Amino acid sequence: MTWGMTAFVPLLCMGAMLATFPPAAARAAGVAELAASCADCHGPEGASSEPHVPIIGGFSEPYTTDSMVAYKEQERPCPEAEYLSGDKKGQKTTMCAIAEDLSDKEIEELASYYAGKPFVRAQQTFDAALAEKGKEIHETNCDKCHAEAGSLASDDSGILAGQWMPYLEQAFKEFGSGERPMVKKMKPKFEKLEPADIEALVNYYGSFK
C-alpha cells in the first residue's frame, strides 16, 4: 500500500504539471499569430523596413498599450494603408480597425512581446547640419521626457533615436494639426517650434544608426 501511494503521488504531480502546458502553449501560439499579422506591415519583431511605417520593436509595454488603446478608441489618426506583405498583401486597413478587433488581453500580450524585442534603428540619409541644430533644440525642449536623444524605452514615450524620418514627419504634422493628442506638458514646448525646428529635430533623430 505504501509503495502504491508513493508511486501515485508523483503521477498526480506530473499530471498537474502537464495540464498547465497546453494553455501556456496556446497563449504563446496566439501571441505569435498576432505578431505575425503585425509583421506584415511592421516587419519581423517590429523592425520596419518601410519609411512610413514606424519601428515598434523595443517600445515599452505601457507605451505600446496606450498607443493601441488610443487606436481602439479612435483617439489617434487612422489613415488607410495597405498590408505590405503576407496573405493580406495589398488589402487596405487602418490601425483603428486592427485595434478594434483586439481584446485588452491581446493588446497586453502584444505590448509585452514587442517590449522584449530590440529596437532596430533605421538606416537612412540625413542632413548633418540640420541634425546638429536639432540636437540643440532637443536638449532645450525635449530631453526631459525623451532622455538620451529619445533612445530610452523606459521613458514610456516611444523611441525617437533611429526612428524612420518620414514617419516622424507625419507624426509631427498630426501633433501640429491637433489630430493626434499630446500630453499636457508637451504642448507648450511643441507650440514654440517653427517648421524649421521640426525639420531639424527629424534629422537629429534620423541621424542615429
GROMACS elastic network, one bead per residue, 0.5 to 0.9 nm:
[ bonds ]
;  ai    aj funct       b0    kb
    1     4     6  0.51171   500
    1     5     6  0.63411   500
    1     6     6  0.85973   500
    2     5     6  0.53871   500
    2     6     6  0.61451   500
    2     7     6  0.86611   500
    3     6     6  0.50491   500
    3     7     6  0.61383   500
    3     8     6  0.85084   500
    4     7     6  0.52653   500
    4     8     6  0.60835   500
    4     9     6  0.88054   500
    5     9     6  0.62127   500
    6     9     6  0.56261   500
    6    10     6  0.72869   500
    7    10     6  0.60223   500
    7    11     6  0.68390   500
    8    11     6  0.51514   500
    8    12     6  0.63398   500
    8    13     6  0.88264   500
    9    12     6  0.50803   500
    9    13     6  0.63127   500
    9    14     6  0.86287   500
   10    14     6  0.59820   500
   10    15     6  0.84003   500
   11    14     6  0.50202   500
   11    15     6  0.60093   500
   11    16     6  0.85561   500
   12    15     6  0.50533   500
   12    16     6  0.62295   500
   12    17     6  0.86740   500
   13    16     6  0.50974   500
   13    17     6  0.62442   500
   13    18     6  0.86533   500
   14    17     6  0.50312   500
   14    18     6  0.61029   500
   14    19     6  0.84738   500
   15    18     6  0.51153   500
   15    19     6  0.60520   500
   15    20     6  0.88703   500
   16    19     6  0.51038   500
   16    20     6  0.67798   500
   17    20     6  0.54764   500
   17    21     6  0.70737   500
   18    21     6  0.53133   500
   18    22     6  0.76900   500
   19    22     6  0.66354   500
   19    23     6  0.80846   500
   20    23     6  0.60992   500
   20    24     6  0.65790   500
   20    25     6  0.88452   500
   21    24     6  0.52697   500
   21    25     6  0.59937   500
   21    26     6  0.84608   500
   22    25     6  0.50331   500
   22    26     6  0.59430   500
   22    27     6  0.85593   500
   23    27     6  0.61152   500
   23    28     6  0.86060   500
   24    27     6  0.51026   500
   24    28     6  0.62713   500
   24    29     6  0.85849   500
   25    28     6  0.50641   500
   25    29     6  0.60632   500
   25    30     6  0.84519   500
   26    29     6  0.50066   500
   26    30     6  0.59800   500
   26    31     6  0.86409   500
   27    31     6  0.62408   500
   27    32     6  0.85235   500
   27   109     6  0.88533   500
   28    31     6  0.52714   500
   28    32     6  0.61041   500
   28    33     6  0.85564   500
   29    32     6  0.50317   500
   29    33     6  0.60734   500
   29    34     6  0.86122   500
   30    33     6  0.51487   500
   30    34     6  0.62554   500
   30    35     6  0.85862   500
   30   106     6  0.84966   500
   31    34     6  0.50646   500
   31    35     6  0.59959   500
   31    36     6  0.84274   500
   31   106     6  0.74526   500
   31   109     6  0.64786   500
   31   110     6  0.64435   500
   31   113     6  0.75633   500
   32    35     6  0.50595   500
   32    36     6  0.59953   500
   32    37     6  0.86776   500
   32   110     6  0.88907   500
   32   113     6  0.87426   500
   33    36     6  0.50506   500
   33    37     6  0.64605   500
   33    38     6  0.88273   500
   34    37     6  0.52337   500
   34    38     6  0.64353   500
   34    39     6  0.87231   500
   34   106     6  0.82400   500
   34   110     6  0.74216   500
   35    39     6  0.60623   500
   35    40     6  0.88593   500
   35    44     6  0.83220   500
   35    45     6  0.75503   500
   35    46     6  0.84893   500
   35   110     6  0.69140   500
   35   113     6  0.80302   500
   35   114     6  0.85776   500
   36    40     6  0.67619   500
   36    43     6  0.87460   500
   36    44     6  0.76136   500
   36    45     6  0.85822   500
   36    86     6  0.88267   500
   37    40     6  0.54748   500
   37    41     6  0.79326   500
   37    86     6  0.78409   500
   37    88     6  0.89937   500
   38    41     6  0.59501   500
   38    42     6  0.58951   500
   38    43     6  0.73958   500
   38    44     6  0.83878   500
   38    45     6  0.87694   500
   38    46     6  0.77201   500
   39    44     6  0.50888   500
   39    45     6  0.68450   500
   39    46     6  0.64323   500
   39    47     6  0.84024   500
   39    48     6  0.81399   500
   39    85     6  0.82325   500
   39    86     6  0.85131   500
   40    43     6  0.60706   500
   40    44     6  0.80447   500
   40    83     6  0.60826   500
   40    84     6  0.57647   500
   40    86     6  0.55255   500
   40    87     6  0.85367   500
   40    88     6  0.80892   500
   40    89     6  0.76843   500
   41    44     6  0.89191   500
   41    46     6  0.86456   500
   41    48     6  0.72213   500
   41    49     6  0.88524   500
   41    50     6  0.80468   500
   41    53     6  0.71465   500
   41    82     6  0.82122   500
   41    83     6  0.57242   500
   41    84     6  0.52680   500
   41    85     6  0.67441   500
   41    86     6  0.88451   500
   42    45     6  0.78350   500
   42    46     6  0.50361   500
   42    47     6  0.62514   500
   42    49     6  0.75328   500
   42    50     6  0.77852   500
   42    53     6  0.63319   500
   42    54     6  0.68729   500
   42    55     6  0.65566   500
   42    56     6  0.72320   500
   42    57     6  0.87584   500
   42    84     6  0.87280   500
   43    46     6  0.51515   500
   43    47     6  0.50785   500
   43    49     6  0.65551   500
   43    50     6  0.83741   500
   43    55     6  0.81633   500
   43    85     6  0.89960   500
   44    47     6  0.57562   500
   44    48     6  0.73962   500
   44    57     6  0.87529   500
   45    48     6  0.84414   500
   45    56     6  0.80659   500
   45    57     6  0.57026   500
   45    58     6  0.88408   500
   45   113     6  0.85162   500
   45   114     6  0.67782   500
   45   117     6  0.62872   500
   45   118     6  0.79713   500
   45   119     6  0.89426   500
   46    54     6  0.82674   500
   46    55     6  0.56168   500
   46    58     6  0.79759   500
   46   114     6  0.68875   500
   46   117     6  0.77693   500
   46   118     6  0.85917   500
   46   119     6  0.79114   500
   46   120     6  0.83840   500
   47    54     6  0.82356   500
   47    55     6  0.51275   500
   47    56     6  0.66248   500
   47    57     6  0.58802   500
   47   118     6  0.82814   500
   47   119     6  0.69380   500
   47   120     6  0.56806   500
   47   121     6  0.80085   500
   47   122     6  0.84418   500
   48    51     6  0.76699   500
   48    52     6  0.89589   500
   48    53     6  0.62923   500
   48    54     6  0.62484   500
   48    56     6  0.75791   500
   48    57     6  0.85818   500
   48   120     6  0.83113   500
   48   122     6  0.80648   500
   48   164     6  0.87020   500
   49    52     6  0.89427   500
   49    53     6  0.77151   500
   49    54     6  0.87462   500
   49    55     6  0.80218   500
   49   122     6  0.74590   500
   49   164     6  0.88606   500
   50    53     6  0.53545   500
   50    54     6  0.77812   500
   50    55     6  0.87750   500
   50    84     6  0.88961   500
   50   164     6  0.81096   500
   51    54     6  0.72809   500
   51   122     6  0.82472   500
   51   124     6  0.88795   500
   51   163     6  0.88069   500
   51   164     6  0.52915   500
   51   165     6  0.69400   500
   51   166     6  0.57151   500
   51   167     6  0.63459   500
   52   164     6  0.70084   500
   52   165     6  0.80170   500
   52   166     6  0.54231   500
   52   168     6  0.84244   500
   52   170     6  0.81568   500
   53   164     6  0.76064   500
   53   166     6  0.84510   500
   53   167     6  0.62189   500
   54   163     6  0.68441   500
   54   164     6  0.63934   500
   54   167     6  0.61006   500
   54   168     6  0.83068   500
   55    58     6  0.84701   500
   55    59     6  0.87243   500
   55   119     6  0.71678   500
   55   120     6  0.73117   500
   55   121     6  0.77860   500
   55   122     6  0.80004   500
   55   159     6  0.86864   500
   55   162     6  0.89142   500
   55   163     6  0.63970   500
   55   164     6  0.72983   500
   56    59     6  0.57407   500
   56    64     6  0.81160   500
   56   114     6  0.69209   500
   56   115     6  0.86276   500
   56   117     6  0.88975   500
   56   119     6  0.70930   500
   56   120     6  0.88719   500
   56   158     6  0.82832   500
   56   159     6  0.83370   500
   57    60     6  0.88892   500
   57   113     6  0.84937   500
   57   115     6  0.64925   500
   57   116     6  0.76788   500
   57   117     6  0.51592   500
   57   118     6  0.56783   500
   57   120     6  0.72865   500
   58    61     6  0.88966   500
   58   114     6  0.57256   500
   58   116     6  0.62934   500
   58   120     6  0.81102   500
   58   153     6  0.67770   500
   58   158     6  0.87975   500
   58   159     6  0.80908   500
   59    62     6  0.84590   500
   59    63     6  0.66168   500
   59    64     6  0.64117   500
   59   111     6  0.80137   500
   59   114     6  0.64971   500
   59   115     6  0.52396   500
   59   116     6  0.84726   500
   59   117     6  0.82509   500
   59   118     6  0.85543   500
   59   119     6  0.73532   500
   59   152     6  0.87341   500
   59   153     6  0.54263   500
   59   154     6  0.83638   500
   59   156     6  0.76423   500
   59   157     6  0.83835   500
   59   158     6  0.57278   500
   59   159     6  0.65903   500
   60    63     6  0.53598   500
   60    64     6  0.63229   500
   60    65     6  0.85289   500
   60   111     6  0.73292   500
   60   112     6  0.78924   500
   60   114     6  0.77457   500
   60   115     6  0.50216   500
   60   116     6  0.85139   500
   60   152     6  0.89744   500
   60   153     6  0.52038   500
   60   154     6  0.63068   500
   60   155     6  0.81105   500
   60   156     6  0.57889   500
   60   157     6  0.81904   500
   60   158     6  0.72037   500
   60   159     6  0.89647   500
   61    64     6  0.53785   500
   61    65     6  0.59664   500
   61    66     6  0.84826   500
   61   108     6  0.75140   500
   61   110     6  0.84984   500
   61   112     6  0.54503   500
   61   113     6  0.84110   500
   61   114     6  0.76135   500
   61   115     6  0.55832   500
   61   116     6  0.89561   500
   61   153     6  0.89474   500
   61   156     6  0.79055   500
   62    65     6  0.51073   500
   62    66     6  0.59794   500
   62    67     6  0.84627   500
   62   108     6  0.88144   500
   62   111     6  0.74811   500
   62   112     6  0.89603   500
   62   156     6  0.62208   500
   62   157     6  0.88812   500
   63    66     6  0.51918   500
   63    67     6  0.60818   500
   63    68     6  0.86287   500
   63   111     6  0.81004   500
   63   153     6  0.85101   500
   63   155     6  0.88260   500
   63   156     6  0.50561   500
   63   157     6  0.61547   500
   63   158     6  0.62733   500
   64    67     6  0.50310   500
   64    68     6  0.61254   500
   64    69     6  0.85414   500
   64   107     6  0.83141   500
   64   108     6  0.85185   500
   64   110     6  0.82405   500
   64   111     6  0.53317   500
   64   112     6  0.86187   500
   64   114     6  0.81877   500
   64   115     6  0.82714   500
   64   156     6  0.85694   500
   64   158     6  0.80004   500
   65    68     6  0.52547   500
   65    69     6  0.61535   500
   65    70     6  0.85472   500
   65   104     6  0.88413   500
   65   107     6  0.62230   500
   65   108     6  0.62196   500
   65   110     6  0.82519   500
   65   111     6  0.57228   500
   65   112     6  0.88364   500
   66    69     6  0.51390   500
   66    70     6  0.60820   500
   66    71     6  0.86782   500
   67    70     6  0.50702   500
   67    71     6  0.63444   500
   67    72     6  0.86367   500
   67    76     6  0.82679   500
   68    71     6  0.50479   500
   68    72     6  0.60744   500
   68    73     6  0.86092   500
   68    95     6  0.82432   500
   68    96     6  0.82818   500
   68    99     6  0.60278   500
   68   100     6  0.89549   500
   68   107     6  0.69013   500
   68   111     6  0.87943   500
   69    73     6  0.61021   500
   69    74     6  0.83064   500
   69    75     6  0.84393   500
   69    99     6  0.72826   500
   69   100     6  0.87139   500
   69   104     6  0.82614   500
   69   107     6  0.80253   500
   70    73     6  0.51915   500
   70    74     6  0.58987   500
   70    76     6  0.58924   500
   70    96     6  0.83643   500
   70    99     6  0.87787   500
   71    75     6  0.59465   500
   71    76     6  0.55723   500
   71    77     6  0.77183   500
   71    78     6  0.73369   500
   71    95     6  0.62242   500
   71    97     6  0.81306   500
   71    98     6  0.84334   500
   71    99     6  0.60391   500
   71   100     6  0.76683   500
   72    75     6  0.77310   500
   72    76     6  0.88088   500
   72    95     6  0.80129   500
   72    96     6  0.53010   500
   72    97     6  0.74207   500
   72    98     6  0.79165   500
   72   101     6  0.83048   500
   72   102     6  0.83014   500
   73    76     6  0.81407   500
   73    96     6  0.75791   500
   73    99     6  0.85854   500
   73   100     6  0.77980   500
   74    77     6  0.71248   500
   74    78     6  0.75270   500
   74    96     6  0.60181   500
   74   100     6  0.89825   500
   75    78     6  0.89269   500
   75    96     6  0.89641   500
   75   179     6  0.82515   500
   75   180     6  0.71144   500
   75   181     6  0.73823   500
   76    96     6  0.81816   500
   76   174     6  0.87590   500
   76   179     6  0.67087   500
   76   180     6  0.51126   500
   76   181     6  0.71041   500
   77    95     6  0.86265   500
   77    96     6  0.82457   500
   77   174     6  0.75634   500
   77   179     6  0.61385   500
   77   180     6  0.62603   500
   78    81     6  0.87648   500
   78    94     6  0.55111   500
   78    95     6  0.56811   500
   78    96     6  0.57932   500
   78    97     6  0.84619   500
   79    93     6  0.84911   500
   79    94     6  0.60608   500
   79    95     6  0.78275   500
   79    96     6  0.88658   500
   80    92     6  0.64186   500
   80    93     6  0.55975   500
   80    95     6  0.81169   500
   81    84     6  0.88732   500
   81    90     6  0.88648   500
   81    91     6  0.82031   500
   81    92     6  0.53873   500
   81    93     6  0.55699   500
   81    94     6  0.60397   500
   81    95     6  0.85680   500
   82    85     6  0.89468   500
   82    88     6  0.85037   500
   82    89     6  0.69590   500
   82    90     6  0.52119   500
   82    91     6  0.52967   500
   82    93     6  0.61747   500
   82    94     6  0.83245   500
   83    86     6  0.75326   500
   83    87     6  0.87838   500
   83    88     6  0.59812   500
   83    90     6  0.53628   500
   83    91     6  0.57256   500
   83    92     6  0.64495   500
   83    93     6  0.74525   500
   84    88     6  0.80672   500
   84    89     6  0.52578   500
   84    90     6  0.64840   500
   84    91     6  0.86080   500
   85    88     6  0.68237   500
   85    90     6  0.76375   500
   86    89     6  0.53427   500
   87    90     6  0.89587   500
   88    91     6  0.54734   500
   88    92     6  0.84949   500
   89    92     6  0.85418   500
   93    96     6  0.84727   500
   93    97     6  0.66887   500
   93    98     6  0.74253   500
   94    97     6  0.52607   500
   94    98     6  0.63692   500
   94    99     6  0.87041   500
   95    99     6  0.60070   500
   95   100     6  0.83688   500
   96    99     6  0.52075   500
   96   100     6  0.59690   500
   96   101     6  0.88071   500
   97   100     6  0.51194   500
   97   101     6  0.66568   500
   98   101     6  0.55646   500
   98   102     6  0.69890   500
   99   102     6  0.52350   500
   99   103     6  0.82337   500
   99   107     6  0.80117   500
  100   103     6  0.78623   500
  102   105     6  0.79632   500
  102   106     6  0.58594   500
  102   107     6  0.63504   500
  103   106     6  0.51149   500
  103   107     6  0.63095   500
  103   108     6  0.86880   500
  104   107     6  0.51197   500
  104   108     6  0.62868   500
  104   109     6  0.87127   500
  105   108     6  0.50758   500
  105   109     6  0.62063   500
  105   110     6  0.86498   500
  106   109     6  0.50049   500
  106   110     6  0.61176   500
  106   111     6  0.84868   500
  107   110     6  0.51571   500
  107   111     6  0.60734   500
  107   112     6  0.85833   500
  108   111     6  0.50665   500
  108   112     6  0.61786   500
  108   113     6  0.85757   500
  109   112     6  0.51029   500
  109   113     6  0.61045   500
  109   114     6  0.87602   500
  110   114     6  0.62349   500
  110   115     6  0.84530   500
  111   114     6  0.54056   500
  111   115     6  0.60626   500
  111   116     6  0.87572   500
  112   115     6  0.50847   500
  112   116     6  0.64644   500
  113   116     6  0.54624   500
  113   117     6  0.69904   500
  114   117     6  0.51788   500
  114   118     6  0.81423   500
  115   118     6  0.78611   500
  115   153     6  0.84193   500
  117   120     6  0.89811   500
  119   159     6  0.81724   500
  119   162     6  0.86313   500
  120   162     6  0.77722   500
  120   163     6  0.86339   500
  120   209     6  0.88076   500
  121   161     6  0.75179   500
  121   163     6  0.61229   500
  121   164     6  0.80241   500
  121   206     6  0.87513   500
  121   208     6  0.71643   500
  121   209     6  0.57269   500
  122   162     6  0.54379   500
  122   163     6  0.59321   500
  122   164     6  0.58054   500
  122   165     6  0.87014   500
  122   206     6  0.76271   500
  122   208     6  0.80972   500
  122   209     6  0.66663   500
  123   162     6  0.78280   500
  123   164     6  0.83227   500
  123   206     6  0.83583   500
  123   207     6  0.87645   500
  123   208     6  0.84280   500
  123   209     6  0.61814   500
  124   162     6  0.87994   500
  124   164     6  0.76753   500
  124   165     6  0.80776   500
  124   206     6  0.69721   500
  124   207     6  0.77666   500
  124   209     6  0.81868   500
  125   203     6  0.86894   500
  125   206     6  0.76437   500
  125   207     6  0.75460   500
  126   129     6  0.89717   500
  126   130     6  0.81204   500
  126   131     6  0.74054   500
  126   165     6  0.86642   500
  126   202     6  0.87781   500
  126   203     6  0.54888   500
  126   204     6  0.79628   500
  126   206     6  0.63941   500
  126   207     6  0.60393   500
  127   130     6  0.53492   500
  127   131     6  0.60719   500
  127   132     6  0.87428   500
  127   200     6  0.84696   500
  127   203     6  0.61361   500
  127   204     6  0.83511   500
  127   207     6  0.80930   500
  128   132     6  0.62308   500
  128   133     6  0.87259   500
  128   203     6  0.75494   500
  128   204     6  0.79729   500
  128   207     6  0.75984   500
  129   132     6  0.52155   500
  129   133     6  0.64748   500
  129   134     6  0.86338   500
  129   200     6  0.84413   500
  129   203     6  0.88411   500
  130   133     6  0.50419   500
  130   134     6  0.59939   500
  130   135     6  0.85989   500
  130   196     6  0.89957   500
  130   197     6  0.88586   500
  130   199     6  0.74692   500
  130   201     6  0.77376   500
  130   202     6  0.86948   500
  130   203     6  0.60660   500
  130   204     6  0.69859   500
  131   135     6  0.61593   500
  131   136     6  0.88982   500
  131   199     6  0.88091   500
  131   200     6  0.56023   500
  131   201     6  0.67088   500
  131   202     6  0.76919   500
  131   205     6  0.75587   500
  131   206     6  0.80112   500
  131   207     6  0.66740   500
  132   135     6  0.51539   500
  132   136     6  0.68558   500
  132   200     6  0.77902   500
  132   201     6  0.89642   500
  132   203     6  0.85105   500
  132   204     6  0.66762   500
  133   136     6  0.54069   500
  133   137     6  0.65261   500
  133   138     6  0.87620   500
  133   197     6  0.80374   500
  133   200     6  0.59464   500
  133   201     6  0.76816   500
  133   203     6  0.89753   500
  133   204     6  0.77435   500
  134   138     6  0.59872   500
  134   139     6  0.85261   500
  134   197     6  0.68390   500
  134   198     6  0.78716   500
  134   199     6  0.78557   500
  134   202     6  0.74147   500
  134   203     6  0.68559   500
  134   204     6  0.50832   500
  134   205     6  0.80829   500
  135   138     6  0.51204   500
  135   139     6  0.61669   500
  135   140     6  0.86311   500
  135   149     6  0.78453   500
  135   200     6  0.79997   500
  135   201     6  0.69794   500
  135   204     6  0.59142   500
  135   205     6  0.84177   500
  136   139     6  0.52310   500
  136   140     6  0.62328   500
  136   141     6  0.86014   500
  136   201     6  0.89487   500
  137   140     6  0.52081   500
  137   141     6  0.59506   500
  137   142     6  0.74991   500
  137   193     6  0.88820   500
  137   197     6  0.71312   500
  137   198     6  0.89566   500
  137   200     6  0.80233   500
  137   201     6  0.70181   500
  138   141     6  0.52821   500
  138   143     6  0.58316   500
  138   146     6  0.85567   500
  138   149     6  0.71781   500
  138   150     6  0.89264   500
  138   201     6  0.67673   500
  138   204     6  0.84410   500
  139   142     6  0.59820   500
  139   143     6  0.50245   500
  139   144     6  0.80664   500
  139   147     6  0.87373   500
  139   148     6  0.88969   500
  139   149     6  0.78298   500
  140   143     6  0.68821   500
  140   144     6  0.86639   500
  141   144     6  0.75612   500
  141   186     6  0.89720   500
  141   189     6  0.60450   500
  141   190     6  0.81325   500
  142   145     6  0.60666   500
  142   146     6  0.58065   500
  142   147     6  0.77565   500
  142   149     6  0.83364   500
  142   150     6  0.82876   500
  142   186     6  0.82733   500
  142   189     6  0.77555   500
  142   190     6  0.88992   500
  143   148     6  0.68188   500
  143   149     6  0.65840   500
  143   150     6  0.71909   500
  144   147     6  0.58799   500
  145   150     6  0.79831   500
  145   155     6  0.66258   500
  145   156     6  0.88283   500
  145   157     6  0.73322   500
  145   186     6  0.86023   500
  146   149     6  0.62803   500
  146   151     6  0.72615   500
  146   152     6  0.72861   500
  146   155     6  0.64745   500
  146   156     6  0.88074   500
  146   157     6  0.67582   500
  146   158     6  0.83728   500
  146   159     6  0.80287   500
  146   160     6  0.79469   500
  147   150     6  0.51432   500
  147   151     6  0.67843   500
  147   152     6  0.65001   500
  147   155     6  0.72287   500
  148   151     6  0.56626   500
  148   152     6  0.68050   500
  148   161     6  0.85900   500
  149   152     6  0.81370   500
  149   159     6  0.88327   500
  149   160     6  0.71820   500
  149   161     6  0.59440   500
  149   204     6  0.84961   500
  149   205     6  0.71881   500
  150   153     6  0.81699   500
  150   155     6  0.82044   500
  150   157     6  0.80751   500
  150   158     6  0.76961   500
  150   159     6  0.54915   500
  150   161     6  0.54198   500
  150   205     6  0.78527   500
  151   154     6  0.89616   500
  151   155     6  0.86939   500
  151   158     6  0.83192   500
  151   159     6  0.52661   500
  151   160     6  0.60674   500
  151   161     6  0.50862   500
  151   162     6  0.80503   500
  152   155     6  0.57831   500
  152   156     6  0.80433   500
  152   157     6  0.83915   500
  152   158     6  0.79340   500
  152   159     6  0.63757   500
  152   160     6  0.86775   500
  152   161     6  0.87404   500
  153   156     6  0.57549   500
  153   157     6  0.70635   500
  153   158     6  0.61594   500
  153   159     6  0.60227   500
  154   157     6  0.79063   500
  154   158     6  0.86829   500
  155   158     6  0.74256   500
  155   159     6  0.86008   500
  156   159     6  0.84737   500
  157   160     6  0.86786   500
  159   162     6  0.78237   500
  159   163     6  0.69721   500
  160   163     6  0.52484   500
  160   164     6  0.85361   500
  160   168     6  0.81107   500
  160   202     6  0.88760   500
  160   205     6  0.57745   500
  160   206     6  0.81075   500
  161   164     6  0.89940   500
  161   204     6  0.78580   500
  161   206     6  0.65034   500
  161   207     6  0.76180   500
  161   208     6  0.56466   500
  161   209     6  0.83029   500
  162   165     6  0.83302   500
  162   204     6  0.89306   500
  162   205     6  0.57099   500
  162   206     6  0.51485   500
  162   207     6  0.66715   500
  162   209     6  0.59438   500
  163   166     6  0.89506   500
  163   167     6  0.76844   500
  163   168     6  0.72214   500
  163   205     6  0.66777   500
  163   206     6  0.61357   500
  163   208     6  0.82867   500
  164   167     6  0.54650   500
  164   168     6  0.63990   500
  164   169     6  0.88624   500
  164   202     6  0.88442   500
  164   205     6  0.84591   500
  164   206     6  0.64786   500
  165   169     6  0.61161   500
  165   170     6  0.86565   500
  165   202     6  0.58541   500
  165   203     6  0.70844   500
  165   205     6  0.75822   500
  165   206     6  0.56385   500
  166   169     6  0.50586   500
  166   170     6  0.63504   500
  166   171     6  0.87006   500
  166   202     6  0.84935   500
  167   170     6  0.51580   500
  167   171     6  0.62266   500
  167   172     6  0.87155   500
  168   172     6  0.61423   500
  168   173     6  0.85881   500
  168   202     6  0.63891   500
  168   205     6  0.87383   500
  168   206     6  0.89056   500
  169   172     6  0.52114   500
  169   173     6  0.63198   500
  169   174     6  0.87994   500
  169   198     6  0.80402   500
  169   199     6  0.77930   500
  169   202     6  0.67232   500
  170   173     6  0.50611   500
  170   174     6  0.62930   500
  170   175     6  0.87301   500
  171   174     6  0.51135   500
  171   175     6  0.62866   500
  171   176     6  0.85948   500
  171   180     6  0.79083   500
  172   175     6  0.51018   500
  172   176     6  0.60625   500
  172   177     6  0.86249   500
  172   180     6  0.89947   500
  172   198     6  0.74591   500
  172   202     6  0.89815   500
  173   177     6  0.61103   500
  173   178     6  0.85115   500
  173   179     6  0.85449   500
  173   180     6  0.87893   500
  174   177     6  0.52286   500
  174   178     6  0.61126   500
  174   179     6  0.51190   500
  174   180     6  0.51623   500
  174   181     6  0.83751   500
  175   178     6  0.51916   500
  175   179     6  0.62410   500
  175   180     6  0.50220   500
  175   181     6  0.65177   500
  175   182     6  0.68509   500
  175   190     6  0.84730   500
  176   179     6  0.77331   500
  176   180     6  0.81436   500
  176   190     6  0.80969   500
  176   191     6  0.79759   500
  177   180     6  0.76150   500
  178   181     6  0.63007   500
  178   182     6  0.84474   500
  182   185     6  0.82964   500
  182   186     6  0.64003   500
  182   187     6  0.65660   500
  183   186     6  0.54408   500
  183   187     6  0.67832   500
  184   187     6  0.56054   500
  184   188     6  0.79553   500
  185   188     6  0.67223   500
  185   189     6  0.75611   500
  186   189     6  0.54880   500
  186   190     6  0.60529   500
  186   191     6  0.86682   500
  187   190     6  0.50817   500
  187   191     6  0.60641   500
  187   192     6  0.87961   500
  188   191     6  0.52648   500
  188   192     6  0.66530   500
  189   192     6  0.55483   500
  189   193     6  0.71641   500
  190   193     6  0.54775   500
  190   194     6  0.88746   500
  191   194     6  0.80558   500
  193   196     6  0.79495   500
  193   197     6  0.56652   500
  193   198     6  0.65685   500
  194   197     6  0.50774   500
  194   198     6  0.64823   500
  194   199     6  0.87813   500
  195   198     6  0.51545   500
  195   199     6  0.62912   500
  195   200     6  0.86857   500
  196   199     6  0.50566   500
  196   200     6  0.62213   500
  196   201     6  0.86825   500
  197   200     6  0.50473   500
  197   201     6  0.62087   500
  197   202     6  0.86792   500
  198   201     6  0.50069   500
  198   202     6  0.61682   500
  198   203     6  0.86400   500
  199   202     6  0.51881   500
  199   203     6  0.63523   500
  199   204     6  0.86720   500
  200   203     6  0.51693   500
  200   204     6  0.61556   500
  200   205     6  0.87770   500
  201   205     6  0.62284   500
  201   206     6  0.83876   500
  202   205     6  0.53466   500
  202   206     6  0.60095   500
  202   207     6  0.85869   500
  203   207     6  0.60279   500
  204   207     6  0.52022   500
  204   208     6  0.74815   500
  205   208     6  0.61149   500
  206   209     6  0.78189   500
